[in-house]
Amino acid sequence: MLKFAPCNCVYLTCISLEKLYRVHVSPHAFDSSMPDHGRSGATSTGSLRHGIQEGVNNMGNKRVVADSSRCIGCQTCMAACIEAHDIPGNIAAPRLRVTRTYEISAPVACHHCEDAPCAKACPTGALFFDPKNHRIGVNEDNCIGCKSCVMACPFGAVSVATTQVPVLMGDVRVGSQTKSFVLKCDLCVDRPGGPACAEACPTKGLTLVDEERLAELTAERARATIENEA
């Protein structure tokens, strides 16, 4: 069996994977409508804060949560992510990865951590705290390919890729150069339908959750963990 590092966190996907996969989740845990993720939502004027509510950690950012009991490993989410980012000025590559053990599979994507190590490690602002959209944003123009974010991410949810981009003089292409792109979930913030992965999943195993919904799921996971270990 694969072994995973222990973790004392009670977030839905921060629990050690061995423990996470043995805990039952209510089939109705994800039966909620997808919250609005667009730029028209409420904005925050202060820095994101870490709080405690009813004894469990709360999280201010939105994120895509995976229900491993529904994942069938089809990688449709990865294909949808590639298509969503196959646009000029970007790179067609998945921002999440379906990871498998001997018994189960589940997508691993950016947690949009409140005190994100990747954003803190980035020397150029290619990754930044985006309180307006409740996420860790990506500014591709600033990426220099140093991979500090890759080393800092505790979940393996960040990678860096390179591609050739044109060098223009006015409207005339005069050559090409290598450009680095940091690849991580951006919540498809400019996409009207929300995260492409969640929309495409055939088993509805991916859900965009906000702070309130994540607190509910976290509390349910904590209770289920205690019951499972009793």
C-alpha positions as a Python dict, from the first residue, in 0.01 Angstrom:
ca = {
    (1, 'M'): (0, 0, 0),
    (2, 'L'): (108, 355, -62),
    (3, 'K'): (195, 553, 251),
    (4, 'F'): (120, 919, 305),
    (5, 'A'): (255, 1174, 545),
    (6, 'P'): (45, 1222, 859),
    (7, 'C'): (-156, 1540, 896),
    (8, 'N'): (-347, 1674, 1196),
    (9, 'C'): (-555, 1919, 992),
    (10, 'V'): (-930, 1867, 974),
    (11, 'Y'): (-984, 2025, 633),
    (12, 'L'): (-1171, 1800, 394),
    (13, 'T'): (-870, 1727, 174),
    (14, 'C'): (-588, 1801, 418),
    (15, 'I'): (-649, 1486, 621),
    (16, 'S'): (-392, 1216, 549),
    (17, 'L'): (-513, 1029, 243),
    (18, 'E'): (-507, 694, 420),
    (19, 'K'): (-753, 825, 682),
    (20, 'L'): (-953, 1028, 432),
    (21, 'Y'): (-1030, 732, 209),
    (22, 'R'): (-1158, 523, 499),
    (23, 'V'): (-1408, 782, 620),
    (24, 'H'): (-1766, 770, 501),
    (25, 'V'): (-1913, 1091, 360),
    (26, 'S'): (-2286, 1145, 344),
    (27, 'P'): (-2411, 1106, -15),
    (28, 'H'): (-2589, 1437, 35),
    (29, 'A'): (-2278, 1625, 146),
    (30, 'F'): (-2229, 1778, -196),
    (31, 'D'): (-2595, 1828, -286),
    (32, 'S'): (-2581, 2206, -293),
    (33, 'S'): (-2589, 2455, -574),
    (34, 'M'): (-2260, 2589, -699),
    (35, 'P'): (-2198, 2935, -552),
    (36, 'D'): (-2133, 3232, -774),
    (37, 'H'): (-1761, 3264, -844),
    (38, 'G'): (-1763, 3566, -1071),
    (39, 'R'): (-1606, 3903, -1035),
    (40, 'S'): (-1943, 4054, -949),
    (41, 'G'): (-1946, 3890, -606),
    (42, 'A'): (-1877, 4055, -275),
    (43, 'T'): (-1526, 4189, -229),
    (44, 'S'): (-1303, 4194, 74),
    (45, 'T'): (-1109, 4506, 168),
    (46, 'G'): (-885, 4343, 424),
    (47, 'S'): (-638, 4060, 420),
    (48, 'L'): (-778, 3709, 438),
    (49, 'R'): (-801, 3599, 800),
    (50, 'H'): (-784, 3261, 966),
    (51, 'G'): (-1063, 3200, 1219),
    (52, 'I'): (-1202, 2921, 1428),
    (53, 'Q'): (-1572, 2836, 1427),
    (54, 'E'): (-1720, 2566, 1653),
    (55, 'G'): (-1381, 2412, 1710),
    (56, 'V'): (-1289, 2357, 1343),
    (57, 'N'): (-1066, 2559, 1116),
    (58, 'N'): (-1249, 2789, 878),
    (59, 'M'): (-1123, 2905, 542),
    (60, 'G'): (-1198, 3228, 359),
    (61, 'N'): (-1112, 3127, 5),
    (62, 'K'): (-1325, 2934, -240),
    (63, 'R'): (-1193, 2608, -375),
    (64, 'V'): (-1292, 2301, -573),
    (65, 'V'): (-1350, 2004, -342),
    (66, 'A'): (-1327, 1647, -467),
    (67, 'D'): (-1551, 1366, -338),
    (68, 'S'): (-1328, 1063, -378),
    (69, 'S'): (-1622, 825, -339),
    (70, 'R'): (-1762, 953, -669),
    (71, 'C'): (-1437, 970, -867),
    (72, 'I'): (-1408, 698, -1133),
    (73, 'G'): (-1066, 809, -1258),
    (74, 'C'): (-1190, 902, -1606),
    (75, 'Q'): (-980, 1221, -1621),
    (76, 'T'): (-1267, 1414, -1779),
    (77, 'C'): (-1188, 1695, -1535),
    (78, 'M'): (-833, 1717, -1669),
    (79, 'A'): (-955, 1726, -2029),
    (80, 'A'): (-1203, 2002, -1945),
    (81, 'C'): (-930, 2201, -1772),
    (82, 'I'): (-705, 2172, -2076),
    (83, 'E'): (-982, 2293, -2305),
    (84, 'A'): (-1068, 2585, -2076),
    (85, 'H'): (-710, 2710, -2085),
    (86, 'D'): (-650, 2647, -2455),
    (87, 'I'): (-670, 3017, -2538),
    (88, 'P'): (-423, 3272, -2680),
    (89, 'G'): (-168, 3382, -2424),
    (90, 'N'): (-214, 3073, -2208),
    (91, 'I'): (-101, 2713, -2220),
    (92, 'A'): (-324, 2410, -2278),
    (93, 'A'): (-237, 2195, -1977),
    (94, 'P'): (-438, 2062, -1682),
    (95, 'R'): (-437, 2255, -1357),
    (96, 'L'): (-538, 1947, -1159),
    (97, 'R'): (-428, 1585, -1163),
    (98, 'V'): (-619, 1265, -1100),
    (99, 'T'): (-414, 1067, -849),
    (100, 'R'): (-468, 696, -788),
    (101, 'T'): (-392, 449, -514),
    (102, 'Y'): (-458, 76, -535),
    (103, 'E'): (-814, 125, -414),
    (104, 'I'): (-931, 474, -506),
    (105, 'S'): (-875, 778, -725),
    (106, 'A'): (-929, 1148, -670),
    (107, 'P'): (-835, 1477, -838),
    (108, 'V'): (-574, 1688, -660),
    (109, 'A'): (-601, 2062, -720),
    (110, 'C'): (-497, 2388, -559),
    (111, 'H'): (-642, 2439, -211),
    (112, 'H'): (-630, 2818, -244),
    (113, 'C'): (-478, 2830, 101),
    (114, 'E'): (-553, 3133, 311),
    (115, 'D'): (-185, 3179, 398),
    (116, 'A'): (-67, 3021, 74),
    (117, 'P'): (299, 2912, 76),
    (118, 'C'): (317, 2931, -305),
    (119, 'A'): (214, 3297, -315),
    (120, 'K'): (448, 3383, -29),
    (121, 'A'): (736, 3207, -205),
    (122, 'C'): (679, 3368, -546),
    (123, 'P'): (933, 3652, -592),
    (124, 'T'): (753, 3824, -880),
    (125, 'G'): (383, 3819, -793),
    (126, 'A'): (293, 3555, -1050),
    (127, 'L'): (89, 3403, -767),
    (128, 'F'): (-97, 3648, -548),
    (129, 'F'): (-372, 3675, -289),
    (130, 'D'): (-692, 3776, -467),
    (131, 'P'): (-946, 3878, -198),
    (132, 'K'): (-1190, 4002, -462),
    (133, 'N'): (-1243, 3651, -598),
    (134, 'H'): (-1151, 3463, -279),
    (135, 'R'): (-865, 3267, -434),
    (136, 'I'): (-493, 3256, -506),
    (137, 'G'): (-471, 3424, -845),
    (138, 'V'): (-228, 3372, -1129),
    (139, 'N'): (-51, 3643, -1329),
    (140, 'E'): (114, 3451, -1612),
    (141, 'D'): (309, 3754, -1736),
    (142, 'N'): (514, 3763, -1415),
    (143, 'C'): (624, 3399, -1411),
    (144, 'I'): (1000, 3355, -1448),
    (145, 'G'): (1002, 2977, -1410),
    (146, 'C'): (1196, 2970, -1081),
    (147, 'K'): (973, 2690, -944),
    (148, 'S'): (973, 2837, -592),
    (149, 'C'): (596, 2781, -589),
    (150, 'V'): (638, 2416, -683),
    (151, 'M'): (874, 2359, -392),
    (152, 'A'): (651, 2551, -150),
    (153, 'C'): (316, 2382, -227),
    (154, 'P'): (252, 2106, 30),
    (155, 'F'): (-5, 1933, -193),
    (156, 'G'): (183, 1902, -522),
    (157, 'A'): (-85, 2115, -686),
    (158, 'V'): (146, 2362, -860),
    (159, 'S'): (371, 2303, -1158),
    (160, 'V'): (562, 2511, -1410),
    (161, 'A'): (569, 2453, -1786),
    (162, 'T'): (746, 2628, -2071),
    (163, 'T'): (641, 2697, -2426),
    (164, 'Q'): (749, 2906, -2721),
    (165, 'V'): (575, 3241, -2760),
    (166, 'P'): (615, 3485, -3050),
    (167, 'V'): (828, 3796, -3030),
    (168, 'L'): (649, 4081, -3201),
    (169, 'M'): (765, 4409, -3342),
    (170, 'G'): (438, 4591, -3374),
    (171, 'D'): (213, 4340, -3548),
    (172, 'V'): (502, 4158, -3715),
    (173, 'R'): (644, 3840, -3570),
    (174, 'V'): (1021, 3862, -3567),
    (175, 'G'): (1103, 3548, -3372),
    (176, 'S'): (1011, 3342, -3069),
    (177, 'Q'): (1123, 3300, -2712),
    (178, 'T'): (1073, 3056, -2427),
    (179, 'K'): (808, 3159, -2175),
    (180, 'S'): (738, 2996, -1840),
    (181, 'F'): (384, 2942, -1713),
    (182, 'V'): (286, 2856, -1358),
    (183, 'L'): (10, 2596, -1372),
    (184, 'K'): (-242, 2575, -1089),
    (185, 'C'): (-616, 2600, -1044),
    (186, 'D'): (-740, 2954, -1103),
    (187, 'L'): (-1107, 2860, -1036),
    (188, 'C'): (-1181, 2950, -1401),
    (189, 'V'): (-1271, 3289, -1259),
    (190, 'D'): (-1341, 3441, -1602),
    (191, 'R'): (-1551, 3147, -1719),
    (192, 'P'): (-1929, 3207, -1702),
    (193, 'G'): (-2006, 2845, -1611),
    (194, 'G'): (-1759, 2833, -1324),
    (195, 'P'): (-1477, 2578, -1293),
    (196, 'A'): (-1471, 2365, -1607),
    (197, 'C'): (-1369, 2055, -1415),
    (198, 'A'): (-1673, 2063, -1187),
    (199, 'E'): (-1909, 2123, -1478),
    (200, 'A'): (-1762, 1838, -1684),
    (201, 'C'): (-1738, 1570, -1412),
    (202, 'P'): (-1986, 1295, -1512),
    (203, 'T'): (-2037, 1179, -1153),
    (204, 'K'): (-2058, 1526, -995),
    (205, 'G'): (-1755, 1449, -783),
    (206, 'L'): (-1619, 1804, -794),
    (207, 'T'): (-1789, 2099, -627),
    (208, 'L'): (-1695, 2464, -588),
    (209, 'V'): (-1742, 2554, -222),
    (210, 'D'): (-1716, 2880, -33),
    (211, 'E'): (-1626, 2948, 328),
    (212, 'E'): (-1963, 2857, 476),
    (213, 'R'): (-2006, 2536, 278),
    (214, 'L'): (-1649, 2427, 347),
    (215, 'A'): (-1703, 2477, 721),
    (216, 'E'): (-2008, 2250, 703),
    (217, 'L'): (-1819, 1980, 513),
    (218, 'T'): (-1522, 2011, 748),
    (219, 'A'): (-1739, 1965, 1054),
    (220, 'E'): (-1907, 1662, 897),
    (221, 'R'): (-1569, 1514, 808),
    (222, 'A'): (-1439, 1568, 1161),
    (223, 'R'): (-1744, 1397, 1312),
    (224, 'A'): (-1714, 1107, 1067),
    (225, 'T'): (-1345, 1067, 1149),
    (226, 'I'): (-1418, 1046, 1522),
    (227, 'E'): (-1696, 793, 1464),
    (228, 'N'): (-1469, 590, 1236),
    (229, 'E'): (-1195, 574, 1496),
    (230, 'A'): (-1428, 500, 1788),
}
